[in-house]
Each structure stands twice: as structure tokens, then as C-alpha cells.
Amino acid sequence: MSNVTKKTRNGLIAALDIGTTKVSCFVARAHKGQELEIVGLSHQIANGLRRGVIVDMEAAERSIRSAVHVAEEMADDTIDRVIVSLSGGQPKAQIKDVETNVHTAQVGNLDIQRLFTQARVQGQLPQDHVLLHTMPTDFTVNGEAGIRDPRGMAGERLSARMNLISANSSTVRNLKTCLERCHLDVEEEVISAYASGLGCLVDDEMNLGVCVVDMGGGTTDIAVFIEGNLIHVDSIPVGGIQVTNDISRGLNTPVAHAERMKTKFGSCLPAPSDDHEILRVPVLGEEDEAEGTTESRSTLVSIIQPRLEETFELVRERLENSGLDKVIGRQIVLTGGAAQLRGVPELASRILSKRIRIARPQRLKGLADATSGPEFSTCVGLLKHAHEKQGAWPSSSPQAGPAPNHLFGKLGVWFKQNF
């Protein structure tokens, strides 16, 4: 069944990043063979989500409608289909080796179709999970490995290593239901960390091996790329909102003020002057801010630091358990809104024993400075993913040029379009 990317009028693509604390909608105009141009964008406070999962359908619907409406007005067009990110949902990656006989003189589309079908049929997904992505990472023809695109090659045996990415089925269903209530069709759900990697990583990082850690409001999402391919995903249910809540409880202050304190004065590493810097703290439940108390900045830092240490220790533990901590190179890339907190690179480097790069999304035409921070990497990655689908090889043209750095970009998309 065909699943070709459908666009709104005038060749628009809409990307929707639904996070725990923020809903972002980017609309871009894309013409085949040309770069994307942002023509509409919006970001609104998210309600009805906890740790990347919808917990209040009506509140989430209102947030999504608001973000989409503003983006539509800016683009002067109507959005009816979106490509959407999925954070949370306990994503899992499973590698499956499949093999088939080649029945003609050269490897063709039908041979690759059999490999995709075998992977989907033979893959044993975790309980209550649904398959989102089938990504080829390597092809072998007659024992010759490392082939990016085998079509047109001579051989009798064709095998492939497929990466099956799945997520919790109820999380996916609830997301679709919420978007349907907003009168939006889902073009595709894309794992958030994968989209973030597409949005902020450079080619050399993806090829040499890298881990991208997307520090969001309610989750910290992990994606590992090696030789240009996504090979591992994970999600930790801890994010920036937990830091804010810790401040609110620790200082007995409203959540909104705790967020402002975190953003303006917060750090996850102490400084010599912290004891001498005094902050005014409104008291929870008091209407008159004059009734507030005062605390030193060192107290604020002492609340923030343990939560960030815990987050990076969990990242280190997940990478060690995956067996990939030694193969991702000496650098980890951090992105997402929570990565902007002062002291994060230094603390992450100390705990993860890696060089740390804070990554912003790659620049797109029409993307303003105010919306080019790390918190928008996912939306930019969604647009790039959708744009690439427009240029996927058609089934009638099996040799339309070299594959991109990540194989799923065209072969995986080609499969989705034709089957």
C-alpha cells in the first residue's frame, strides 16, 4: 500500500514536535531538489502530557490546535497532514539479519522487498509494542558486505541487517487519536531522538559514530548513529520539568517562579560567588510576593545539581548496558531545551567521560534566531526527514544515484512508499 508523502497546498510540509512542556509546529515549503524554506512556525506551552505521554486528551488537543493554528496563519495555508515526533513510549531497537535468493541476473526491487517483509515478519517485538521504522544498515551480496545499495548488482544471495524500531502501542494510538481530534492525519511517527539527530548532527559525526542525547522537558532521549545509520534508541523518563519541580518543592515556591529561577539563575555546577548572591523567592500560596523569603544562589544550585547528575548517570548506565559506550567515539552531542542550563557541558563531560558538544539545529532558510536553539532540533529533523522522502527513489528507477549517509533515508522510504 502506498504511503507517499502528501503535502498541503503549494508544496508545504508540516512537522509537529509534541513534547512534555512545549508543542512546536514548523511548516516548510519544499521543492524537489531545492532546500527547505520555513514559511510558518509556532511553539506553545504543552498541557496534558507527562514524560512524553498523553495523560489528558482534551488538554493536549488544545495545545496542539493552538500551535498548528498559529503556524497555519503564518504560512497562510491549511495543514491537514503532519509528520510527528514520538518521545517517550519506551522505544526499542532490534537488529534482525535476513537473507533471500536473487531470482534474476541482478538484484532488483522485489529482492529488497522480500528482505523488508522477512524482517517485519520474523522480528519479535517487545510485548505491547508496534513497529515504527524498518531501517537497513548493511547489505551483503554473495558474501561481499558493506554495500549501501545492492540494486543492479549481480549475485545469487542477498542479505541485509535490518534495524526494527518500535514503541509502546498505546502511546502511539493515543497520539494518533489526539491528532485525529485536531483533524490532522498522521503522515508518519518518527522517534524523537532520531529526528533530533537528523536535525543537529553533521555527516562526519553520524559516519564516525556518535550518541545524541536530546534533553527535553519530560524525557531524555538517546540515539546512537554508526556509519551513518541509526542503530540504537532509548528514552529516560527524566527531563527539565523534574528539575523545575525539585526547585518548587525545595524552595516552597510556585512552579512558574521555579522555572524562571532555573532559567535565569540556575546552574548545575557551583561557583565561588553563589553564597553571596541572594535571590528573592515567592512563597507557595501567598498572593503578595512581598511575603516571600530569600535564598542564596548556592541553595538553588544544590537542588539542581543532583537531578542533572542523576540524569547523566542514567545515560551512562543505558549506554553501558547497550554495549555501545565504547564504539560511539569520544564525543557525545547534547541537544534539547534542558541542555542549555549553565554548567551542563562540564557536568556531562565529567560523568560520561566524553567530550560534549551542545548542538543547535542546522540552519534552514527562514528559521529565525529565536527559533534556532537546541530545543528545536527535533522539528528541523522532522522536516529534513519528510523532505528526503520526496526525493526517494521511485520503483521505476532502481539506480537513481548514490545513497545518502543513512540508508533508511531512501531505501527505507522507498519500501514504505511501495509496500
N, C-alpha and C positions, 0 to 999 in steps of 0.2 A: 504494500500500500504506500502510495507516495506521501512524503511529508516535506515537500519543498517549502522553503521559507516564503511565507506570504507577507506582503508589506501593505501598509496603509497607502493612501493615495500619494502620488508624487514620489514614490520610492523611499518611503520612510521606514526606519526600523526603530522599534521601541524596546528598551531594556528596563527591567524593573528589579531593583535590589531591595528585598524586604528583609530588614534587619530587626533586631530586638528593640533598638532605640530610634531607628531612622528608616524611612522609606524614601528611596531615590528613584526617580524616573528620568532617563535620558532618551531623547529622541534624536536620531541622526538621519540625514539624507545620504544615501549611498548609491552610487552608480558603478556598475561593474567595471573593474579596472582602475577606479579612482578612489582617493582617500575619503574617509568618512568626514562629514561635517555636522557638528552638533547644531540643531536648529531649535531645540526645546529641552528644557531641563527643570527639575524641581526636586527639592528634598524637604520632607515634612517629618515632624515628630511621629514616631510609631507608637501605636497603642494596641493592646490585645495580643502581644507576643511576649513570650518568656523563653529565654535561652534558644532563640531561633525557631520556636514552635508556636503556632497559633493557639491561644488559650481562650480568646474571646472573639468569636467570628464577627460580630457586629462592629466592635471597636476596630479590629484590623481592617474591615471593609471600609470604614470611614477614612482611615488613614491612607489607604491605597487610592480610594476615589479622589481624595484631596490632592495627592501627589500627581496622579495622572491628569486631573483636570487642569492644573497649573501648567504642566508640560504641554498639554494639547493647545492651550491658549497661546503659549509662547511659539509653538510650531505652526499655529493657525491651521490645524488639521485634526482629524479624529483618529484616535487609537482604538483598534479593535483586537489586535493580537500583540502579545508581548513575549519576549524571552525573559525568563525569570530565574533568579538565583535561589538556591536552596541551602540555607545554613542550618546547622543542627541536623536532626534526623538520623543521627548515628551512621554516617556514611562509611561504607566499606569498599575496599578494593580487593579483587580476587584475580589472580593470574591463571589463565587456562591455556594449555597447549593443545592445538588442534591440527589435524592433518587430513589431506584428501588426495586422491589421484587426479591427475590432469588428463582429460579425455580428448584433448585436441593437440595440435602441434605446438601451440603456445598457450601460456596462462591467460585466461580471459576473465571477464566479469562473473560468469557463472561459477567458476572455480572459487573466486573470492567470496561469492555469495554463500557457497557451501561452508566455508570456514566460519563466516559470521553466524550462520544458522547453527552449526555444530557448537560453537562457543555458547550461544544462548541456551541451547537445549541441554548441553552437558554441564553447564555451570551450576553449582549448588549454592544458591544464595542463602545468606543467613535468614533465620526464621523471621517472618513478617516484613521482609524486605522486597522492594520492587527494583528492577533493573532500570538504570537511567542512561548509562553510557556503555558502549562496547567499543574499546579503543585498541586497534592493532599497534603493537610496539615493535614487532620484528617479524619479517618474513624469511623463509628458507626455501630455496628451490634446489631439489636434488642434493641436499646436504650443504649447499652454499648459503651461509647465514648472513645476516646484516643487510638484507635487501629492503629498501624502502617501498618501492612499488614494483611488484613482480609482473604486472600485466605486460604482455608482449614477449616475455622471456620463454625460452624453450626449456622443457623439463617434464618429467613424469610424476614427480611427487612435490606437492606444495604444502608447507606447514606454516603456522603462524603462532605467535604468542599474543593472546588477547587479554586485555585488562577489563574486567567487568566491574563497573562502579554501580553500587546500589545504595538505597537509603530506605529508611523506615516507611512502609507503605501508607500508614495512617497519616504521617506528616505530609507526604506527597498528596494524598487525597484531599486533606483539609486545605492545603494550599490551592489546589485546583478549584475546589468548591468555593473558596473565598473569592478567587478571581472571576469565576463564573457569575457570582453575585454582583460583581462590579461590571458585568457584561464584557469581560475580556476573555478571549481564547488564549490558551497557553500554547505557544509555538514549541517551547522546549523548556524543561527544568535543567539547569546547569548547576553542578556542585559549586558552592560559593568560592571555596579555596582555589578550585581550578580556574574559575573566571578571574579571580584576583591575580593569579599567576600570569594569565594571558594579558591582563591589564597593566602589570607593573614590571615584569621581568624582561631582561634583554636576552637576545638569542644565545649569546655565549653562556649565560647563566643556565639556561634551560638545557643546553647541549652538554656542558661540563658536569652538571649535577648540582642541584640546589634545592633547599627547602624554603618555601614561602609560608610565613605564619601571618595569617590575617587576624588581627586583634580587634574584634568587633565589640559591640555593646553587650551582647549576651553570650557570645561564644568566641572561642579562639580556634580558628580553623587552620588545618595543616594540609599542605600539598607538597609532594616531592616529585621533582622532574629530573630525569636522567636521559641523556642522549635525545633531548627534545621531546620526550614522552612523559606523560603523567603516569606514575607507577604506584602512587600511594596517596590516600586521603585519610583524614581523621578530623574529629571535632571534639573540643573540650568545652563543657558547659560552664565556662567561666569567662567573663569579659569585663568591660569598663563599668557596667552598671553595678557589678558586685563591689567595685572599688567605691563608687558613689554611695552605695548602701552602707558600706563599712564606715564611711565618714559620717553619714547621717546618724547611725547608731552610736558611734564612738563619741561624737560631739553633741548628741541630742539636738540636732538641727534639722530643719526641713530638707527633703531630698533635693529640691530645686536649688537651695543655697549650697548644699553639699556639692552638687555638680559644678556650681560656679567657683567654689573654693578649689576644687580639684583642678579645674581648667586654668584658673588664674594664678594660684599659689602652689599647686600640687607638684610633688616630685617623689620619685621612688628611691632617691638617694639623699642622705643628709648633707647639709652644708654648714660651715662654721658659724654663719650668721643666723641660722634658723632660730636659735634660742632668743635672739634679740628682736626678732620680727614678730610683732603682736597682731593677731587677726581678730576682728570682731565677728562673733558667732551668734546669730539669732537663735533663740530657744524654741524648740518644737512646741507648738500650741499657743505661743504668745503672739498676739496681733501686733503689739508695739515692739519694733526692733530695738528701741532704746532699752528694753528689758533684757537684752541679750547679755552674753558673757564674752570673755576674751580668752584666747588660747594662743600659745606660741606656734610658729610655723613648724617647729620641730615635732610638736604633737601631731599635726596633720601628716607630716612625713612618716611618723612612726605608725600611723594607721594604714597608709598607702603601701609602704614597702613590703610588709608580709604578704599581702594579697598578690602583688606582682611577682614576688619570689616564688610563691606557690604556683602561679601560672606558668612561669618558665621552668620550674621543676617538673610540672606535669608534661610540658612539651618535651623536655629532655627524656622523661620516662617513656613517653609514647614513641619517640624516635628510637630509643634503645630497644624497646620491645619489638619494633618493626624490623630491626636488624639493618636499618638504613643509615644510622648515625655516622658510620664510617665512610659511606660512599657518596655523601652529598657534598663533599668538598669542605673547605674551611670557612665558608660563609653561609649565613642564614639571612634571608631577606624578610624584614618585618613591614607590614602594611596594615591599613585599617585605622580607624579613629583613635583607638586606645594606644596605638604605637607612638602617638605624638606627645605623650606625657613626658615631662622632663626627667632625664636620668634613665629612660628605658633602654637606649642602646648600651650603656655601660653595664647596667644590671643584667641584661640579657647575655652580653658577652661573657660576664663573669660566671654565670650559671651554666650556660650552654657550651662554653669553651670554644666559641666560634667568633669570627668577625661578623659584625652586624651592619647591615645596610637598611636604612629606613627608606622605603620606596614609595614614590608618588606614581600615579598612573601616567602612562605615556601620553604625550600631548596630542590632542586631536584638534582640528580646526574648529573654532567656535567654543572651545572649552575655556571658560574664564578662570582667572587665578583663584577666585573664591571657591570654585568647584573642582580644583585640581589637586586637592590634598589626598593623603593616603586613604581617607575614608571613602573615596570614590573610585578606588581601583577596581572593585567588583563590577560596577556599572560599565566602565570603559572596557573591561574584559568581555562582558556580555555583548557589547556592540561589536567588538572585533570578532568574536565567535560567530555572531549572526552574519556579519559582513562576509566572512570567509565562506559561509555556506552558499552565498550567492555565486561564488566563483568555483564551486565544487565541480569536479569532472563530470560531464554528462555521460550516461551509459553508452552513448554512441561514439564517444571519443576517449578510448582507453589510454591513449598516450598523449595527454594534453600538457605535457611538461613535467618538471620535477616536483616532487612532493615538498610541502613546507617542512619546517623543523619538527613539528609534532604531527605524526601520521594521521591521527584522528581528524585533523583539520580538513582533509579532503577524502581519504578513503572511508573513514567512519561516516562522514556526512554523505558521501556517495551512496553508501549502503542504506542509510536512513531514508534517502530520497527515493530509492528504487525498491525497497522492501519494507 
